[in-house]
């Protein structure tokens, strides 16, 4: 495995050269394959599209760019898919990197990313539970403050992350990652 993390004055550093750069990458060392065996198969892009039409037909109207993530509860899997700029390989790379370099920042485990018919598919761990978006309206002031404090701590941890010299790929995804982890999980 390539070295992803370098400590520089107590700042974790990510190098783009250490990221999996393939247009398609499957992580056989991930918990999905540990649980289900190395020969386990993730759903095909065609199956993801089919399940998307069943699970959320209203999202089909958004036309290619980004659909509601497709859930496979029995596999502990969720698949986000669509076309750039809504879904990109860089998003999968960032989730993969953050999980390895900042273990205190909650991020779903990425099992695979792939291209098919001009769309990107990111296969990742389904984190069970109620989303923050669903709960926010029913939370009291103290609970909201506690969540904001957790988000502050995550943002502070994320701000410690540095690019390797000459790399400039993280800034675009900073806030998106935090909102993604808390609001779409």
Buried (B, 14 or more C-beta within 10 A) or exposed (E): EEEBBBEEEEEBBBBBEBBBEEEEBBBEEBEBBEEBEEEEEBBEBEBBBEBBEEBBEEBEEEEBEBBBBBBBEEBBBBBBBBBBEBBBBBBBBBBBBBBBBBEEBBBBBBBBBBEBEEBBBBBBBBBEEEEBEEEEEEEEEEEEEEBEEEBEEBEEBBEEBBBBEEBEBBEBBBEEBBEBBBEBB
